[in-house]
Amino acid sequence: QVQLVESGGGLVQAGGSLRLSCAASGRTFISYTMNWFRQAPGKEREFVAAISWSGRDTFYADSAKGRFTISRDNAKNTVNLQMNSLKPEDTAVYYCAAKTGQLTTTAGAYQYWGQGTQVTVSS
């Protein structure tokens, strides 16, 4: 069982930066693939970025490439999402998710979810 708690969301102007963090409980954090998804009002939840258990493999949505960086600290049971050059279309609730096994971008494959943190980017 893994419990996930996101933090770091807020209101920022276009072009600004935010750093989201996800704190995980449990001793087996290192065995989980971690992912960030987001959901904007009226839209489906979409993949943002993923990182393998070791941190060696990362994968980004096209919308996040070059602007967002996912990282993890297995000693601290945390996964982070550094978001730069934010755009109004990045406005959404951002969710941290965890799964065992291989990295995937499919939301349905993730077993554990946080409660989400709101990111609002003003133009």
N, C-alpha and C positions, 0 to 999 in steps of 0.2 A: 504494500500500500504506500502510495506517495501522495503527499499533500503539497500543493503548489500555491504560492502567494506572490502575485505581481505587485510591483510598485514602480514609481517613476513617471507615470503619466502626468499630463497637464496641458496647459494652453501655451502655445508658442506661435510666433509669427512665421510666415513662410520664409524659408531660407535658414531657419534656426535649427537647433539640435535638441534632442532628448536622449536620455539613456534609461531604458527600461531594465528592471531586474526581476528575476524570478527566484524566490527562495524555496528550496525543496526540503521536505522532511524525509527521514528515513535513511538507513545506512547504505542502501543499495543504489544511491543516486548515480554512481559511476556506471551502472549497467544500463542506464536509460538513454535512449535517443531523445533529444529535446528539440522543441520546435516552437516557433512563434506563428500564430495565426492572427488575423484581424477580421472584424466584421463592422461594416459601415451600416448606418440606418437603411433599411429596405433592401440590403444586399446580402448575399450568402457569405458565409465565413470563407476566407481565402487564406491560402498559404503565404507566408512571408519569408521565413528562413528556418533552416534546420541545421543541427549539429550532431555528429555522432558521439558515442559515449566517450571516446578518447579525445575528441576535439579536433582530430586530424582532418575529418571530412566535414565540409559545410556545403550548403546548397541554398540558393536564393531565388525568389521569384524575380522575374524580369523587372518588375517595378521597384525592387529593392537593390538590385545590383549596382554597385558603385556608390551607393548612398548609405546602406545599412551594413552593420557588421555584427554577426552573432559570435558569442564567445562563452566559455564555461570555465568554472573553477571547481573542480571536483573535490578539492579539499574543503571548500566552503559551501558546497551543495548549492551553487548558484549558476544561473545562466543569464546572460545579459544581451541586450540588443541596443547597440549604439546607432542612433538614427540621425543622420546629417542631411543638410539641404532639404529639409522637410517641405512638403507641398500640401496645399489644402486637400488634395485627394488622398492624403495619408490619414486624414481624420477617420477614426474608428475606435472601437474597443479592441485592445490588443490582449490576446490570450496566450499564456504559456501552456504547453502540453508535453506530456511524457509518454513514452512507449518503450517496451522492450523490443529487442530485435533490430533489424536493419532500418536505416534512415528511409523515410518515405514522406511524401508531401500530402498524403491523403488524410484528411481530418478524421475520418471514421476509424482509422487504424490506431489512433492515439487513445490510450486507456485512462489517462489522468489529465485533468484540466484545472487551471486556476479560475478565479472569479472574474478576471479581466481588469484592465486599467484603461481609462479613457485618455485618448490622445486627440487633441483638437488643434488644428493648424489654421490660423487665420490668414487671410490674404491681405 
